[in-house]
Every structure is written in C-alpha cells, then in structure tokens.
Amino acid sequence: MSRRDLCSTVHLSVTVDTKALEKICAYLCNADTTASSRYFVGIVGDAAEFGSWNPEKGVICKFEIQQSKGIEVWGCSVPVEKFPPLLQFRYFVAEWRTCPEDENAQRKMVVLAWESRIKPRTFEVASFLRSRDDYNFAVKFGHYENGVYLQRGYLISHSELRIRLSGLALKLSKNAIPGLSSSTRDLTQLCGRRVYIACKQSLVEENGVLNALEGESPIYPGPRVLNQHLSVSSSHLIYSLEQSIAAEVRSQLTDPPEATDQPSFSDYANLPVTSPSLRAPYTNNLSAFQLRKPTPVEFSSSPFSSRNSTCPPTPRSLSPSISHSGEPPVFVSVLANKRCRRHLGEHTGCWGTLYSARDDVTFYVETDNAEEVGVELEIYVEVPQTKENMTSPEESNLPPVKFLGSAFFGPFTENWGQKGAQLLSRRRTLMGDVRISYMVINPIKDGPPPSLQVSYKHYWRTRAALEIGHRGMGSYYVHSDEKKFEKPAQVKENTLRSFQSAVNYGADFVEMDVQLTKDFQVVVYHDFETVITPRKKRRGELQNLSVAVKDLPYSALRELRLQHASVLEKQQTYEELDVDDLDPFELQMFPLLRDCLQYVDPDVGFDIEIKYPLELKKGGSEMDNFFERNLYIDTILKEIYQFVGNRRILFSCFDADTCAMLQMKQLRYPVFQLGFDLDYADIRQQSFENLCYSAKANELLGVCVNCDDILRNPEMAAFARTLGLILLVWGSAANSSENMQTLKNLGVHGVIYDRMQEHKLSGTLSALKASKLLSLAAKNGLLDSNYTSEANSLEASPVVTRRNSVSPKTSEQLQSGQFLPPPPVVNTGFDSDFSGPSTPSHRPSQSLAEQFAALHVAVSQLKSDQAAGNSLPTPKVVTDHAQIQ
C-alpha cells in the first residue's frame, strides 16, 4: 500500500487577504461584535457533498492561522470518499446572521465575496492519489494562474436601501443668511467652500428608550424660567435670547472663541481649526466643531469570526476604521468621472463625499429590514488649513471640516418613493431642507436556491459584433411620420414566427420586450397600451379604445380582438373595425415568454428588454399605477429561471432603477442600460455621459444606445470603452449596410437592426452556432487540419473583459423545416440550479452529416466576419474593480 493510500483525508486550505476584498467593497469587521454576526470561509462545488453550488449547503472551513495583518489561512479536511472523480469548486467568504431578538430564528447567509472565474477550480482524485505532493491543497482566495477573479455576492437573504440626491436636493432656509432670496438657496454656492455629505445608518437598539433617558438630568420648573421674557411667533413660544438662524449658520461654520466679542461671518477664514492629525479621540464631550478620529483596524492572532468586540454591538458591525461608531459602512457613487463606481466617502474624517449643486449622489445602505432602519444625512463644510496644522502630504489634499447640520429619514415602509426632511444644526435649529428619492431592493421572493455555479454579469467574449434581430425581424407597426423613410417588417413583430425567422437568417440574438398582465403572466409586447374595439350602446357602432396591457388578464389578450396603437392615427372603416383576427398561433400578439423560451431555437440568445414606465420631463408618466418593481422583476426572473435552460440571456431597460434591481437580484445574466432620451425626467437619461456613469454605478456590463447618436458623435464609442463598458446600438439608421459597417468599425459590440433578410440569406448560420458546430466537428475528427485549427482558435480561452466566463452551450439542435412542435416537459422546480442541459428537446435531432452540410457556408461566413473584425480597433480589456489585476 502506497503512502497516498494511507491518506484518508484531503486538506483544502485558502489564504484570504481582507485588503483584496476591500477593492470590491466587501469589508470584514476586525472584531465579531455580537452573536448575530459570524464570518467564515466556505467551499461550494458541483457535488452534493459540497452543496451542488448552493453556498448554504457548502463545506465550512475553520480558521487556522494569521500570517500577517489582514491575511488569514482557513482550511478544512474532507474524507477522500466524499470527493467525486472530478470536483469543480469555488471558495467564498460569507457570514451567518440571526435575529438578535429571536434566538430560535433561522440563520441567514450573506455571501460577501466569491471566486468568480468562469472556469472553477478542479480537483481530480486520481491525480491526487498519483501525486507525490503533500496532501495539503493550498490556494489563495480569488487567485488563478491567469489573474485574480473576485466578485461581491448578490442579494440572497438581505436587502439594499438606496438613498439618492438629485438636482438641487439640499436647500438653505431663507433666514439662514441675511439677504438670502428664495431663488438663491444653494449651500455650496453661498458658503464659498466645499461641502461634504455623509450618510449614516441608524438602527433601533434594544432598550433604546431607557438608554436615551440615561444620563439626562431632570428639569424642574423654577422662577428663572417664568421670569424670562417670551415672544410669540406663529403660535409657538420662542425665547427672545435664542439665536437667529443666520447666527446659527455663523456659529456652525465658525468656531467662536470664549471672548465676548463674537466674530462676524467675514472673519470666517481667520478662525482656528482642528487638523485631522491633531483631533482628540472621540468622546461624548466633543464640541460641535471637533472631528472624530477614525479608529485604525487592529488584527489579532484569532480569526475574524471569534475576536473580541471593539465596536458597539449592531446587527451588522464592520471595521471601525470605516465607521467611527461601528455602524455598517455606507458606500456612495456620483454621476461624475472617476467617482461613478461604488466607493467609500473620500473624506476619511467624516466619511463624506464631495457635494455640489445638481450632483446626482447615491448612497448604498445594506440592511436586513428597511422598515426598521433610518438614515441620517450629515452635512460638513471644509475650513481652511495652514502650515501649522498640516502634518502630511496626504492631509494637504484633505482639509478639515466642520459639522453644519443633519437630516433624518426613515423608516422606509414602501419600496420606492420620495421623502423630505428638515436640515437641523447640532442645536436643533432649522437650517434648511433636504429631499431624497429612495429604493429598496429585496432578494427574489420564493425564488430558486442560491447558486455560485457561474456568472456572466461581467463577461463578454471577444468576437466580431453580434447581429441582433430587433423584435425578431424588425418593427412591423410603423407610424405615419416614419413611413417616408422606414419600411415595416414582413412578419408581425414580437411573435414566435418573427423570432424564428430571424434565427433562419443567422441572428445571434433576438431582441424582445416583456411586461406583465393583470394576472402576472409574462408576455412579449412593446407598447404599454393596446387597442380594443368595443360596441357603443346605441346603434351597435364600433369604436377603438386604448387600454393598458397591465389592466387585462392574459385570457383577454388571447381571446379579444386587439390591435396595435398605430390604428388610432387614422379613421378606420366599419369593415376594418369588424374584421376577424385569423392569424395563426405563431403570429398572434402577446406570446408568453415561456413559449418563446421553449419554441425558438435554443442556440439563439434572447436580448430581453424589461418594460418599465419612466417619468416624463413634460410631466406625467409613460404609465401610471404600474407594478411595484420588486414584485414585477421577481415574476419575470422566476419565469426565465424555470424555462431558460442554457440559453444566452441579456437584460436591458431604460429605467436605471430597474437595471439596478436586475443586477442585484440575480447572479447569472448581464444587464445593459438603455438610453439616452431627453424626453425623460431622469437626469441619468439626459446625456450619454450620465448614462455611462449610471451603468458603472450599478455595475452593469454595458449600455445600449441609439446608433444615430454614435454616428453623429463617434467619440461616444471611445468614451464607453474608456469606462470599460460593452456598447450595443439600435435604431433605424443601423438598417443600412453602410451604417452597420461604420458602427462595427467604431468598435460597437452588437447591432440591433430590422429586416435581417435584406442583409443575409435564408439558412445562414449565426456566428455562435457556426462556432459550436466547428468545435463539434473538430472534436469528432470530421474536419481537415485547416478547419480543425480554426475550430480550436474559436474555442480557445476567451478574453475576459470584466470578470469571467465561457458562453453556455447546448447539445440539442433544431431542424430547420420543423416549426412550433408540441411543448416540451417543463422543469417545474428549481432543484437543478440551472446547470443541467438545455430545455428538453422536442424536435428530432439533426444528424452530424446534416449539421456538417452547412459548415462550408459557416466557415466562409466566419472568415468574412473575422476579416471585418480585423478592421475593428483592438478591443480594450475591461478591468472592473471586481476583477483585480
């Protein structure tokens, strides 16, 4: 018996660098503060013993040793018999959370970071037994031979609250400064100095009322109070000795000495200030102008899951170096260059971000229950520093600040809305008002189990530009003002036949629009409204009437005679109003998304635009009283999860908040921000730059814009590349072959266009399917050496543009002559974790000979595509902050 046979267990160990996690905004506490917060490292893999990719069922590692500050080693010993012959696995860092008020409550897992490379780690038992190496299998968290791949987790059991300040959200009171008019209330302009805004999370603590009363001295009535002169103003009793608001502003922006002569507002620059390096440690006796000194991170020889607390107990306590009072760090993003990524506030004294009028600022607050959380926005104003109080070059760019006032918001009982609050000074004097908009993103309710199998959210394979069929074969309903320069498609848009026809002409993807009916069925339709033709009470006359799709059940959409809204542009005859709808099933409007996922060739990808109405600049909305976002998106995602198989999916939406939810609720598919449109009131739709900054703030893969803007301003394509964004284009101008080639030469990654039959022959294979067939032929030895080398190059390791991934593959093929077969057996549960084969085949599979008959066309097409691709600019490898290099 060999030495290897004597080893009954395999020791897996991983080294975790907490500083590397901070680069993806995953911060660990340097002390486990309460029993409700437990950090750990886990292993998840494709075997049942390793959770079948479900982190909640994975193997938990134990702390072993701390190599240095912030670098710890975790490991576990697993019996050899629990390993499959070949194990695919990943490491992840997470924490268990339990409700501090209910010890019997079930623990919830929050995945903080995980290894996100498309190809996971592997462990082969046979190679391990043959090896002479030690039985310890040690790696570094997120590190592979070709780079570092780390990604933050998604929402599994917790929620995210987003606080947004847009436009002139912060205004001073008219009495704040003498002579201030109602039209000039911008604090950042009136101060003449930079303003910082910070967000702090407030939680209701146990015995909060008793703690609030502790230390307070009782107040007794006495003659001094009664003898003071009182004045009446607006039915309120106000002491005449109380400072005016203008004096309050001066007192907050200046640190008045003890002298009797109080300096004026003009003496502001000559007042003494406190340098960040000379600040006293935080105590309860801080003056209104002293800044709290941040506590440095301290590491001990014990793991971060068992250290003694150095922070006040909170349900989510993190590093004191981030938060001076122990509450969770609140990240921020600003629609501006180099500030659009999620990050901590730039000022390490107050942890605030620089704020100016009309900035669009978003704060990200992690919470377990938004209905029990409040947030406090704190306003700080910088003060000048001199050589005497400047101690380091780093602090020379970080001036000291003074607290001006704060506004409190919460709780958040709704998932989306707007709130306003008064800006109060430390003396509780009214300084102005603050208005915010907020959104609560919850995990999918009753969704599939969590899975860390693969993520394509930040991956794009380097290839020639994808060709995407707009609504299948193109727009079928053309408005009267567009008919002069635009032709309608030959097949009715957003129907099963339109999608399959685009596949027959070689579409890589088909674009479609989805929304919900009244009974929560996911249908494919572009407009928010359709037209119904009821009869009038008298004389039985017919009349067209617009009705919202959301107000009709699916049965009504299928049984009633409905028309597109374009029929309202002209008067219809009685015969046109009374005509029967005799379209076959595959040409009927409002197909179910599940039918499209089952009937359309599984090798073609779906670019799914989620329809959600936006507010208009002229007033009103595209559609009032629409579905709540969380419920709306959850319903669509669960439909996709159940029927998608291994089909490629892209998500897109004009609404930036919907894009944010799509990104946070799921881990598998990439999301694109649609825009930009000046008719919308949202500032994120007002320019191409803001659109790109919004996409970066939401960590999306890219943007999708009208090609007219790119053709007029080619520098837009370069701007998107500098931000590391994938660029898709759509629009009528892309229907021209000349414009399409121009767009490809500019480096766009995909073109969405109409009437694909004008550019390709029927029977053309898409580049994605041709690549798959070439690889299959090469593996079976049915191609000569030239084709084999070409197939190998096509299947080589992809260039990672954001985080990882190879495209999903299917083994089923469609027979081109057969259309709309009986529906397949549907997966009614989520137990497969979406890792099984594609949707079960309901068509006779093509033989290899039939598949290879199209290879000559495929190869010639691929060569022409590659020749066109060679004229493109060298693709820039996108290095998102979640992929460390």
N, C-alpha and C positions, 0 to 999 in steps of 0.2 A: 504494500500500500504506500502510495507516494505521500510526501508531506502535504500536498494540496488536498488530498482526500481526508486528511486529518482535520482540516479546517472546516468546521461545520457552519460557520457564520461568515458573512461578509460585512466589513465595517465601511460604511459610507460616511464621509465627513466633508464639510464645506466650510470655507472661511468667508465670513461676512464682514464687509467693510461698510460701516454705517455712513461714512462720508460719501461713498459712492451712491448710497441710497438718497442722500440729500439732493443729489443732482437731478433726480426725478421727482423731487418734492415728496419723498417718503421719509419722514422723520421719526426716529425712535426716541422714547424717553430715556434719559440717563438714570432713571430710577422708576421702578414699578411702584406706583404710588398707592394703589388700592388693590383689593382682591378682585375687583371687577375689570382689571386691565392686566393681561398676561401676553407677553410677546414670545414668539417661538419661531423656529425654522422647521419646515416640513418638506416632505418628498411626495410627489404625486406622479403616477405613471399609468401606463395602459393596462396593467394587470389589476385584477380585483384586489390583491393584497396591498396594492399601492393606490387604491381609491378609484381606479378606472378614470383618471383625470379629474376626479372630484376632490378638491382640496379638503373638504370637510371630512373625507374618509381616508385621507392620506396617512403616511407614516410621520410621526412627530419625532424630531431629533432632540437631543439633550445637549446642554451646554457642556463643553469640555475644558476650554482654556481661553484666556485672553492673551493674545500675542503682544498687543500694544494698545494704546488708547484708540478706541473705536474699532478695533479689529479683533473679532472673536471667532473661535472654532466651535462648530456644532457637529454632532455626528450621531449615528445610530448603528446598531448591529442587527443584521437581518439574517435569519437562517437561509442556507443555500436552497433548501427545498421550496421556499416561498417565491423564488425567482422563476419566471418563465424562461424558456431558452434564450430569448432576446427581449430585454426590457427597455422600453423607451420611458424616460422620466425627466422631471424637472424639479428644481428646488424653488421654494417660495418662502417669504417672510410674512408672518401674519400675527394676529392677536385674537385671543378669545375675549369676548365681552359678555358680562352678565349684568342683570339689573341689580343695582345695589340695594334696592328696596325689596326685592323678592329673591331670596337665596335659592328658591326652587325653580326659578325661571330657567329655560333652556339657554345654553350658551350660544352666542352668535359669533361667527368667524368674520373677520375683516382682513382680506388679503392686502397687504401694504405694497409688496413688490414681488415679482416673479421673473424667472428666466424666460425670455420671450422669443428666442430664436426659432425660426420655423422648424428646423430640424432639431428635435430634442436630443438630450444625452441618451446614450445607449450603453447597455451592459449585457455582454454575452457570457453566459455561464461557462460554455465550453472553452472559450478563450481564457477565461479567468482560471479555470482548472489547469489548463496547459501552461499558464504563465508561471515564471519563477519569481515574479514580484511578490512583495508582501501583500497580504490580504486587505490592506487598507486602500480604499478607493477614494482619494482626496482630490477636491477641486476647489476653485474659488468662485464664489457666487456671481453668476452672470458672465463669467469669463469663458470664452471659447477660443479655438485656435485661430479664428478669423475675426475676432473682435469681442466687444462686450455688449451684451443684449439684456437690458433690464427694462421693465415696464411696470408702471403702477397698476394696482388691481382696479377692478370695476365694482359697481355697487352690487353687493350680494345681500347684505343684511342691514346696512346703514344708509343714510340719506345725505344729500348735499344741498345746503342752502346757499343761494347766490344773491348777493346784495349788489345792486347796480346803481351808480350815479351817472346820469347822462344829461348833457346840457348844463344849464345854469341851475344845478341841483342845490347849491349852497348860497343862501342869500342872507345878508345882514338886515337887521331891523332898521327901519327908517330913523329911529332915535339913537342908533348905535354911535354915530359920529355926527357932530353938528353940521348942518347944511347938507346932509345926505338926502338926495331926492329918491323917489320911489323907483326911478328908472336906472339908478346907479347903485346897485346893491351887491356888486361882485366883490367879495372879500379879497380875492387875490390881487385885484387892481387897486383897491383902496389902501391896503396895507403897504404896498410897495415892496413887499418882501415875499419870499417863497413860503407857501403853505403846504403842510403835510397833513394827510388824513389817514387815520388808522382805524381798524375795526377789531373789536374785542368781543369774544363770545361770553355771554352771561348765562349761568345756569342757576336754577332754584336749588339751593343747598338744603341739606337736612337740618331741621331746626333753624331755618333761615330767620324766622321772626324773633326767636329768642336771641340768636347771635346779633341781630340788628339792635336789639334793646340793650345788650350787654355793654357796659361801659358808658352808657348815656346817663347824664345827670338829670334828675327830675327838675322840673321848672315849677316854681311856686309863684302864685300871684303876690304882688307887693306894691307898695305905694309908688315906687320909681316908675313902674310901667304905666300906672294910671296918670302920673303927672306929666308924662311926655306929651308933647304937642302932636296931635294926629291930624292928618288931612284926608279928605275923602275924594276918591277919584274912581269913577266907573263902578260905584257901589262897593269898592274894596277899600279897606283901611290900610294906608301906607304910611310908614314913618317918614316924616319930613327929613330926618337925618340920613335916610337911605341914599346911596349914591345913584346918580342917574346912569342910564345905560352907556352914555358917552364916557362917563368917568370909569365905568366898569371896563370898557374896551381899553382905556388907557392903563388901567390897573393890571389888566391881563397881559398886555403887550409890554409893560414896563415893570421892573421890579423895584418899587419905590423904597427908598431908604427910610430910616426911622426919623429923619428930620421932619420938622413940622411943615416946611415948605415942600409941597409935593411938586415934582417936575411936571412940566407940560408935555403934551404929545409931541412937540417939536424936539424935546430933549431925549427922545427915544434912543437915538444912536449912541448917546454918551453914557448910558447906564451900564453898570457892571453886570456880567453874565457868568454863568457857570459852565466851565468847559466839560465836555464829556469825560475826560480823564480825571477830573477833579471832583466828580459828583460823589456825594456821600452815599453809602449803602442805603437801600430802601428801608425806610421805617414808616410807622404810622404817623409820624410828626413832620412829614415832608411839607414844605411850603408849596404854594401854588406854582412856583417857578423852578423848583428843583426837579431834575430828571432822574428817574430811577436807573441805577446802574445794572446792566444785564449781568446775570449770574453765569459764569463760564460752565461749560459742560465738564462734568467730572466722571471719570471711568474708574471703576474698581476692578478687582480680580474676580468678581462674581458676575454671572450672566445678567443681561438686561431684564430677564424675567424674574429675578429674585433680589434685586438691590433694594436697600432701604430707601424710603422716600425722602427726597429733598424738596418736593413740590407740594403745594396744598392739594388735598385729595379732590380730584374731579373725575367724572366718568371717562375722560379722555385726556390724560396728562402727558405732556410731552416735554421736550428739552427746555429747561429754564433759560437757556441762552436765547431761545426764540421768544419766550413769553415770560416776562418778569414775574407774573403772578401764577404761572402754572397752567393756565388755560390752553387749549389747543392753538397751534399757530394758524393764523388766518392768512391764506395766500391771496394774491392780488394780481390783476392784469389790467393793462391800459391800452387803448387803441392808439398806439404810437410805436414808432420804430424802436427796436431793442427793448421794449417794455411790454410787448404783447404776450409773451409767454407767462405762464403762471409762475410766480416767484414770491418771495418774502418782501416786505417793505424795505425800501432802500436805506431808510434811516434806522440804524441799529440802536438808537436811544429810545425812540417811541415806536419803532417798527411800523412807521407810516410810509406812505408813498407820496411823491410829489404831486400836488394837485393844482390845477389851474382851471379857469372858467371854460366850460364846454368840453372838458375832458370826459371821456367815457371810461369809467372805472368800475371794475367788477371785483368783489370780494368773495372768496370761496370758504364757506364755513361747513365743516364736517360735523354731523350730528346724528344721534340715534332717533330723535323725535323732535321735529321742528316746532311742534305745538307747545313744547316746554322750554324753548330756547329763545333768548332775546339777544340782540346785538347792540353794541354801543359804538357809535362813530365818534372818534375823538379828533379834534382839530388842533393842530400845533402851528405856530408861526416861528420862523427862524429869527434868531437875533445875531447881531454882528459878533465876530470874534477877533481878538487881537493877538499879537505875537506872544503876549504874556500867557494867554490861556490856550495857545495852540501847542500841542505836545508831539505830534507825529504828522508825517505827510498824509497818512490816511485820513486823519481827522481834519486836515485842512480843507478837504472836499466835503466834509460832513459837519456843517455848523450846528451849534447847539440850538435847541428850540424851546419854546415855552408853550404851555398848555393854554388854549384860548377858551374852549368850550366843548361840549359833547351833546349828542342826541341819542336817545334810546328808542329802539324799535323791537316789537315783539309782544306776545308770541305770534307765530305765523300759522294761523288755523287754516288758511287756504294755501293752495299750491302755487298760485301765481297772483300777482296784484301789485298795487302801489300803496305806499304809506308816506305820511308826513309827520314830522316831529319838530319840537322847538329845540333850538340850539341854546343850551344853558351854560353859563360860566360855572366855575367852581363854587361861587357864592350863590348859585341857582338864579342868577339874573338872566333875563331873556336877552339873547344876543341876535337871534335871527331864526331862520327855519331851514330845514333840510328835507328834501323829498327824494325818495328812492323807489325803485321797482325791484321786485324780488321774485324768485322762482325756487321751488322745492323739487328736487329730482329724487324720486324714490326708486328702489330696486323693483324689478318686474314682480308683480303680484301673481302668485300661483304659476310661476314660470318654470322652466327646466332647471335641473340642479346645476350648480356652478361647475364650470369646466375650464381647465387651463391647458386644454389639448393644443390649441393653435390660435393665433390671432393674425388677421390680415389687415387690421386697422391702420397700420403704419408701414405697409409694404406695397411696392409697385415694381413688377419685373421690368427690366429694361428691354424694350422691344419697339418696333415701329408703332406709330399712333394707332390706337384702336378705332375701328369703324363701328359706330353705334346707330342703330335704326331708331329714328325719332318716332315714338309711339308705334313702333313696328315699321311700317312702310311710309310713314310720314303723316302730316296733317291732312285730314280729309275734309274738315269744315274750314273753309277759307272765308274770311269776312269780305264784304263787298269792296272795301277800300284796299284790300290786298290782292284782289283778283287781277289787277292790272299787271302785276309783276310776279305773282306767285300762282303756281298750279296746284290743284288739290291732288292728293294721293289717289291711286286707283282702287285701293282697298280701304274700307272703313277703319279709322284709327282705333287704337287701343282695343282690338279684338283678337281672338285667337288666330284667325286667318292672317291678320296683319303681322302678327309676331312670327308665325311660322313661315310666311312668305319672305320676311327679312332674313330668316335663317337660310332659306333656299338660295338667297342671293349673297351669302357669305358674311352676314353680320356677326361681329364678335360679341356684341351685346345688343339688347333691345331696351329702349327706354320706355317706361310706363309710369302712369300717375295713379296712385292709390288713395282711397279715403274710405270712411265708414258709412254704413247705412244706419237707419234708426235702430235696427235690431243688431247692430255691431257686426255686420258682415263686411269683410274687406273686399271692396270692388275696385275695378280698374276703370277710371273715368277722369277726364281732365278738369272740367268745369265744376264749380261748386253748385251750380244750378242746372236743371234740365227743364224741359217744356212739356207740359201735359195739356191735353186738348179735351176739356170737359164740355158738356152741353149747357146752354143757358136755360133758364126756367121757362122762357116764352119762346114759342115757335121752334124750339129744338135746335137753335143755331149753335154752331161750334165756335170755340174761341181758344186761342193759345194762352197758356198761363204759366209763368215761371214758378218753379217750386224747388226748394233746396233738396239736394240728394240726401242730406243728413236727416231730413224730416220724413223720408219714405222708407218703409221696410223693404227688404230685398225682394219679397214676393211681389210687391207693387212694381218694382223696377223691371221684373221679368214678365209680368202679366199685362201691365198697362202699356198703351202705345205712347212712347215718349220720343221726343225729338231734341235735337241739339238747339242751343240758344240762338244759333245763327238764323233760324227761321223767323225770328222776331224782327229781322231787319227789313222785311218786306211783307206786304199783304198777301196772304195765301188764299187761294180759291177754295170753294167748298169741297171740290174733289180732292185737293191736296190735303185738306184737313181731315177728310173722311177715309183716306186710303188705309188699307190694312198693312201691317208690318209683317211681311212674309220672309224676312231674312232667315237663313238657316242658323243653327246654333252657333257655328263658328264665326258668324258675322253679327251676332247680337251684341248690342252695347251692354255695358256693365258686367263683363265676365268676372267671376270670382278669382281672386288672386290664387287660390289653391288650385283652380282649374288650369291657370296659366303655368303654375309650377309643375303640374303633372303632365299636361298635354304637349307643351312646347319642348323641342329638342333640349335634353339636359346639358348638352355641351355649350349652349349659348348662355352667356351671362345676362343677368337682369340688372338694369340701372333703374332702381325704384325711387321715384320722386314721391315723397310723403307730402300730400297736400295739407297745408295749414294756413288759415287766413291771417293776413297782416293788417295792421292799422295803416290807413292812407294819409298822405300828407294833407290832402284837401279836407280831411275829416271823415269819420266813419271807418268802417272796416270792410274787407272783402266779404265777410260773412259774420253776422252777429250770432251770439249764443252758441258758439261751437263747442265741441267736446273738450273736456279737461285734458290737458296734454298727457299726463301720466297714463290715464286710462286709454287714451287714444293710441299712444305709441305702444303700450303693453299689448293691446289687442292685435295690432299689426305684427309685432315681433313674434308673438306666440303662434300666429298663423304661419309665418315664414319658417320658424323653427320646426313646425310639425311636418311641413311638406317640401322643404328645400332640398333635401338630400345633400349632394356635394356641388350643387350649382354655385357658380360665382355670383356674388351679390355686391352691388354698390348702392349706398343710400345717398339721397340728396334732398335738400329742402331750401326754400327761400327764407324760412323763419330760422334765425340763428339760435333761438331757444330750443326749437325742436331738434336742430342739429346737435346741440349740447346734450340733450336727453338721449338721442340715439347713440352718441359716443359713450356716455356714462353707463347706460343700461345693458350694453352687450359688449362682448369682447372680440367677436369673430370678424365682423364686416367693416370695411372702411366707409367713411361719411364725407360728403362733399357739400360745401356751402354754395348755394345758387345765388346769383345776383349779377350785377347790381342794378337796382331800379330806383330812379329818383322819385317815382310816384309814391313810394313807401315812406312812412314817417320815421322808421327806424334809422338811426344815424349809421348803423352798420351796413345799410344799403345805399348810402349816399355817395360812395366813391369806391373805386376799385381797391385803393389802399386800405380803406376801412374794412372792406370785405375780406381782404387777405389777413389783416390783423385779427379780425374776428375769428377766422378759421384757425389761426395759430393759437389764439387764446383758448379755444375749445379743443385744441389738439387734434384737429381734423386732418385727413390725408391731403385734401386739396380744395380747389374752388372750381366752379363751373359757370362760365360767363358767356354772354352773347358775343359771337365772333365778330360782329360789326365793330365793337369796341377794340378788339385785338387788331383787326385790320387797319383801323384808323390810327391806333397807337401801339405799334409793335413792341415798344419798350415795356408794355404791361406784361408780356410773356417773360421777359428777362427779370422783371421785378418779382414775379411769382417764383421764379427759380431761385432767386437770391434768398427768399424766405423758406426754401425747401418745400414748396407746395406743388402738387400734381395739378396740371391745368387741363380741364376739359372745356370744350366750346360747343355752342349750339347756335342756331339761328338760320334764317333763310339764305343768308349770303354763303353759308357753307354748302349749299346745294350745288354751287358752281364748282366744276372740277378744277378750274384755275385757282379759285379762292381756297379750295380744300388743300391743294398742293402748297399754296403760300402759307397756310396755317401750319401744315406739317413741317415746312422749312423753318418756321419760327419756333418749333420745338414743343408744340402742344402734344399732350399725351393721348388725346382722344377727340374724335369729331363726331358730333351727333347731327345727323342730317336726314333729309326726306328723300323719297323716291330713289331707293337704292338700285332699282332696275335700270336707271339711267347711267349707272357707273359700273355695274358688274353684270355678268352673265348668270342666268339661272343655273343652278348646280355648282356654283363656286363654293369651295370650302373656305370657311373662315380661317384666319391665321392660327387661332387657338386649336381648332380641330385638326388642321393640317399638321401642326407641330406634334400633336398627340399621335396621329397616325404614323408619322415618320418615325417617332420613337418606338412605337409598337412594331413597325416593320423592321427597324434596325435590331431590336431585341430578338426577333424571330429569324434573323439572317436572310430576309427576303429582299434586301436592297444591296446594290453594289457598294463598293468602298466609298465612292463619292457621296452617295446618299446617306451611307452609314455615318460618315464623318459629319455630314450636315445635321443629321438627327442628333448625334452626340453633342454637337455645339448648341443645338436648340435646347437640349435637356441639361446643359451644364448648370453649375451652381449659379443661381440668379444673383444679380447685383442688388444688394439690399439698399433700398432708398429711404426707408425710415426705420423700420425695426426688424423686419424679417419676412420670409415666407416663400413657399413654392405654391403655385396655383393648385387648387384642388382638382383631382382627376376623377373621371368616371369610366367604367368599363362597359357601359351599355351604349349602343349606337341606334340611331333612328333609321328606319327605312324610308327613303325619301318619297316613295309613292304612297305611303300609308299616312292618313291624317285623321286625327281625333279618334283614337281607338277607345275601347271601354276604359273607364278609370281604373287605376291600379289599387292594390290594397294599401291603405294609408296607415302610417305609423300613428297610433292614437295616443302615444305617451312620449315621454322624454327620456326613457331609460337608455337610449342608445348614445346620448351625449353628442349626437350629430356626427359621430365618427364612422358610421357604417357606410355601406355602398350607397350609390345614388338611389333616387326613387325607384322602387322595384319596376323592372322592365315590363311593359305591357305591349311590346311590339316584337315581332320576330327579329332576332339579331342578324345583322349582315355578316356574311362570311368574310374571311380575310381577303379572299380573291376579289369580292365586290368592293371592299374598302380600299384595297390597293389599286383598283382600276382608276380611282380618282387621284392617285398620287402624282402622276405626271403633271396634271393641272395644278395640284397643290404645290409641288416643288417649284414650278415656274412662277406661280404666284408669290411664293415665299422669297424667291430670288429677286423678283421685282420689288417686293416690299422692303427687302434688305438694302437694295440699291437706293431706294428712296430714303431709307433710314440713314444711309451713309451720308446723305446731304444734310442731315439734321445736325444741330450743334451738339457737341459732346455732352451727354446728359450729366448733370451735376448730381453727385451722390448726396442725398439728403441725410443730414445727421441731426435728427431730432434730439432734444435734450434727454429723451428717454433711452436713446442709444448712445452710450458713452464711447468715445473713441480716444 
